[in-house]
């Protein structure tokens, strides 16, 4: 776990820095500079683009990681990489043609209640292509165990560019409509930066030759397209469905709440960026004992860190919403519902990475497709009467079923289990801290209240986890940090 912990810590710092910028954008700049209507449009367009991304990437980002270690010579790897770079065109070309010739019909079907979005609809496949190729170049550096710089480009670059554009809107340098078009430029610059870094890590030689095992590559990529679409639909399709039933302004309220809740998943995203290729290698080498150990450690450590973030959000949510324009306050319930959804994702560790690298991976797709159908039906039933809260419940129920199915699949087929007795200790600590602190606040200024309460919660949480020895890895990090401080002193 040494290299995992090292890069995970760096990735976590970078990711939280990026989320800090994103928080300023999502909670303050969007809400004050852009307004609910254009903010809702941005949420719709980016969610739709994210849904398009697995198609535009043709599943290459996972296929590259899965098969790279199977090729042993430089020529074989160059053949493989070249094929990976051009394979997405198999879907990009027809999808772009369909979008171009069927633009009006697609716009009418999707935007009956919100026709003002029509001029921007073409941005969805373009941003989707940028997102797709970014993931492909990012996968290329991941297989060389270099995830930190790519994570910086992923988490920080676009958010900084968006921040500059939001201030440009505020200073009347650009219009709100121009800002939405500028999103496309921001994602284009992101993929260019990622490509430059990928080439610097390993300059490929383009070899236009079909690689060995092309049938397996294509089969796996098609599966990744479908399974990746399932995963994205479960997390983003709600923001696409909301404008189909209610005003797009509600997407702004929903997006603020979703962003706050998504912070819970940051530690998972940071650690899994380096754990995924390690999982693939252990599976290819059939080292199941090491994989089981990695599975348990990743699940437990992510539960502890994710649990702390969940507590900081849930225990400060009422104060936090006092800092946001009052018209966005309707999303507090969504934060709790989606927060639990994200936490369930976190506590499963590298479960998804294990499934995608087993010979049984196709079987999971069937469950995923059923669950997408379930999510769509639940959204259709719950959004009209309950609005964004109904959409949040639809997401929670769908993800709980989906994740439980995947967990049981790994337990039954691989005899791998992520939970230990320390998992119960962690849940006990999280519950105890929540009960103690939820109904208690300092009687000071809002921001000061958040800082003081968060500091107290962090100290109590770390103290309990350390003394109960819930995670040896986290205790070792604390010991090293404390000893280094005393040594310097």
N, C-alpha and C positions, 0 to 999 in steps of 0.2 A: 504493500500500500504506500511505499515511500514516494515514488514518482506521482502516484495518484493524489496523495495528500498535498504534495508540493504544488503541482499544477492546479489542483482543485482550490487551494487557498488563493493562489494568484487569480484564477478565474472568478472566484467568488468576490474578491475585492473589485476586479474590473466590472463584473456584472452588477454589483451593487452601486458602483460609481455610475454606470450607465443607467441603472434604474433611478438613481438620484436625479440625473438629468431628465429622464423620462417622467419622474414624479413632478418636477417643476413644470415640464411641458403639459402633462395630462391634467394636473390638479389646479394649476394656476394660470399658465399662459393660454392654453386652449380655452379654458373657461372664461377668461377675462378678455382675451384679444380676438378670438375667433367667433365665439357665440355658439349657441346650441345647434342651430341648423347646419352650419358648415362643419362643426365638430362631429355631428351625427353623420354627415356625408363622409368625412375622413374615416370614421370607424367602419362604415359600410364598405367603402372602397378597399381599405387595407385588409379587412376580414375576407372579402371576396377574393382578393389577390392571394391571400394566404391559402385559401381553399384551392385556388388554381395552381399553386406552387408544386404540389406533388405531380400533377400532370405535366407541367412545363419542365420539371427536372427528370421525368421518366423514371423516378425511383433510383437514379444514378447515385445520389449521395449515400445511400445505404448499400447499394450493390458494390460500390467501389471499396468500402470498408470490408464488406463480407468476403470478397474474392481476392483482394490485393495480396494478402499473405500466401495465397495458393500459388502465385506465380513466382518462380525462383530466379529467373534470369532477367537482366536489364531489358533485353529485347522483348520478352514476354510482357513485362510490365509496361513498356512503352506502347506496345500494341493494345494492351488493355486500356491504358489511359486515353489514347486517341479515340478508341471506340466509345469510351464513356463520354467524351466531350461532344461527340456528334450524335449519339443515340437520342438525346432529347428532341432533336429536330423531327423525329418521327411523329411526335404529337404537336410540337410547336407550330409547324407549317399548317396542318389541317385546322387546328383550333383558331389560329389567326385568320385563316380564310373564312371560316364560319362566322367569326365575330365581325369581320369586315362586311360580308354580304348580308348577314342577318341582323345587323345592328339595330334597326328600328323595331323589328319584331321582338328581339330579346329585351330591348328597353321597355317596350309596352308591357310585356309579360311580367317583368320584375318590378316596374316602378309605377304601377297604376295609382298608388296613393301618394307617391313622392316623385312627380315628373321632373322636378328641378335637378335631379341627379343625372339626367340623360346625357348632357354634354360631357360628363366625366367618365362615362361607362367604359370607354375604350382604354382608359388607364389600367383597368383590372388585368387584362392579359399581359400588358407591357410590364407592369410592376411584378406580376407573377413570374415572367421570364427572368427578370433581374433577381428575384428571390431564389428561383430555381438554380440558376448558374452560380449564385453566391454559395449555396449549400454544396454544390459540386466541388468548387475550388476549396471550400472549407474542409470537406471530407478528404481531399488530397493532402492537406497538411496534417490532419488528424492521424492518418495512417503512418505518418512519420513522427508521431507522438509530439507534435507541435500544435498546441491548441490555444496558447495564451494570446498571441498577436491576433489570430483570427477572431478570438472572443472579443478583443478590444474593437476590432472593426465591426463586428456584429452588434455589440451592445452599445457602443459609444458614438461611432461616426454618424449614423443616420440621425440619432437623437440630437447631436450637436448641430447638424445642418438644419434640422427642423426647428430647433430653438432660434437660430439666426433668422429663419424665414418668418417665424412667429413675431419676432421683434420688428422685422421689416413690415409686417402687416400693421403692427401697432403704430409704427412711425409713418404709416401711409406711403411707404416706398413701393410696396406691391399691394394688390387687392386680395381679398379673401379667395376669389376664384383662381387668381394666379398662384396663390399658395398651394391650392389643391393640385394644380398642374406641376408645381415645383416638387411635390412628393416623388414624382417619377424620376426627376433628376437626382434626388437624394439617393434613391435606391440604385440608380445607375452608377453613381460614384462609388457606392458601397461595393458593388460587384467588381468594378475596375480595381479598387484597392485590394480586394481579396485575391484577384487574379495575379496582380503584381507580386503579392507576398507568396502565393503558392508557387510561382515560377522561381522566386528567390530561394525557396526551401528545396525544391527539386526541379531543375529545368528538364522538361520532358522532350523527347525526340518524337515528333509526329510520324507515325508509321501506319499507313492506311492498309492494314491487314487485319482480317477478322481474327480475334483471339481464340485460343482454345476454349472449349466448354461454352461456346456462344449460346447454345440452347439453354443451358442452366442459367446463364447470365440474363437472358431475355425473360425466362420464366420467373426468376427471382425479381427482376425489375418490375414486371407487370404486377406481381404480388405487392411489391412496395408501393406502387402507384395506388393500388386499391386500399391497402392497409393504412398507408400514409394519409390518404384521403379520409378514411374513417376517423383517424386520430384528429385530423384538423377539423373535420366537420363537427366532431363532438365538442370542440373548444371554440370554434369561430362561427358556426352556422347560425347560432342564435342572433348574432349581430347582423346577419344577412336576412333572417326571417322577420325580425322586429319591424323593419320598414314596410314589410308586406301587409302588416295588419294595423299598425299604429303609426303616428307621425314620426318622422326621422329624428326629431329633436329628442325623443326618448332614448335613442342610441347614444346620445351624449351623456345622459345620466348613467346609463348602463356601462358605458366605457370607463367613466371615472371609477365606478365601483369595481369593475373587472380589473382595472390597473392596480388598485390598492390590494385586491385579493391575490393577484398574480405574483406579488413580491414573495409570497410564501414558497413559490416554486423555484426561486432564484438559486438556492443552494443545490437543488437537484440538477438544474440545468448546468451549473458550473462543474459539478463532479462528474456527471454522466458524459460530458464532452470528452473526458480522458478515459472513463471506465468503458465506454462503448467499444473502442478498438481492442482493449484488453480482454473484454468478454468474448469478442470474435476470435481472438487468438487462442484463448483457453478452450473454446469450443472446438476450433479446428484441430487443436492438439489433444483433445479428449481428456483434459485435466479437470475432471468434474469435482474433485475434492477442493482444489484451489478455487474453482468457480463458486462452489457452495459457500466457502469462507468469504469470498468477495461479495456474494449476494447478501449474506447476513450482515456483514460490516457496512455495506453501502446503505441497506435499509435502515439499520439502527442509527447510524451517524446522521443520515438525512432526516430521520424522524426527530432527533434531538435538535438539530439546527433549525429544521422547518417548524418544529413545535415552538421554539423561541420566537421566531418571526410571526407565527400565527398568534401567539399571545400578545406580542407588541401591537399588532394590528387590532385584534378584537378588544383589548383592554383600553385602547386609545381612540377607538373609532368615533365616538361621540364628540370628543374634543377636536379630532382631526377635521371633521366635517364643519366645524365652526370656522375653519380657515378658508373654506371653499364658498363661493357664492351660494346663497341660500336656495336658489332654484334647483340646485343639484342634490339637495338633501334627501330626495326620495330614493336614493340608492343604498342606504345603510343596510337594509335587509338583504340586498343582493351581495354585499360584501361578506356577510356571515355565511350565506348559502354557497357562494362560489369559493370562499375561503376553505370550507370543509371539503369541497371538491378537489381543490389543489392539494390539500394536505393528504388526501387519500392517494393521490398520484405520488406524492413524495415518499410516503412510508413503504412503497413497494420496491424502492431501490432500483437496481438495473433489471427488473423483471422484463420490461419490454425488449431490452437488448438481448436477453437470453432467448426469448421466443423467436426473434427475428433471425437467430443464428442456429435454430434447430431444424432437423429434417421434417418436423411437423408444422412448419410455419404456415403452410397453406390452410390448415384446418382452422386457424384463428380468424382468418378472413371471413368465414361464414358467420361466426358470432358477431364480428364487427359490423357486417352489413345489416344484420338483424337489429343491432343496436342503433345504427344510424336511422333506420326506419322507425325505431321506437322514439328516438329523439325528435325526429320531424313530426311525428304524430303528437307527442307530448307538447311541443311548441305550438302546433296548430290548435290544440285544445286549451292550453293554459295562457297563451299570450292575450287573446281577445278579452277574457274576463279579468285577468290579473296583471296584465302589462309586463313590465320588465321583471317583476318578482316571479311571475309565472314562468318566464323564460329561464330564469336562474334555477328554479326547481326542476324544470325539464332537463337542464344540463346536469344537475347533481344526480338525479335518478339514473340518467343514462350512463354517466361515467362510473357510478357505483356498480352498476350491473356489469359494465364492460370490464372494469378493473378486477372485479371478483372472478369473472370468467377466466381472465388471463392468469390470475393468481392460482386458481384451482388447476388450470392447465399445466403450469410449471410444476406444481406439487405432484400431480398424478403422472405426467409423462417423464419428467426429469428427476423426480425424487429430490427436488431442491425446495427448501423452505426458508423464507426470509426472517421469520420471527423467532425470538428466543425469550427467556424469562426477563431479560433486560428490556424487552419491548413493553412488557406490562409495567415495569418500573417507570419507564419514560412516560407512558400514558397517565400513570398515577401522579407524577410530578406536574405534568401539563394541566390536569384537571384540578389539582390542589391550588396551583398558582392562579388559575383562572377564577376559581371560587373566592379566593382570598382578596383579589385585587379588582374584580369587575365593578363592584358597587362602591368603590372608594376612589376619590379624586382629591388632589390638592386644590384649595380655594384661591388659586392665583390666575394670572394671565394664561390663556390657552396654550401657547407655545411652551411656556415655562412648566405648565402642568404636564405636558407630554414628555418633556425632557426628564423631569424629576421622577415621574411614575415609571418611565421606561428604564431609567438607571436602577431604580429599586427592584423592578421585575427581573432585569438581567442579573443583578447580583444574587438575588434569592434563587433564581433558576440555575445559574452556574454552580452555586454552593450546593444545592440539593443533588444535582447530577454528579458533581465531583465526589461528594461524600458517599453517595450510594454506589459509586463506581459503575455507572451505567455503561459507559464506553471507555475502554482502555486507550483507544486512539486519541479521543478528545482529552482524557486525563493527561496523556503524555504531552500533548500540545500545551496544555495549561501549565504543567510542570516545567517544560522548557522555557515558556514565556516568563514564568515567575522567577526561575533560577537565573535567567539572563538579566532580568531587571535587578535582582539582588546583587548579581556579580558586578554589574556596572556601577551600582551604588557603592 
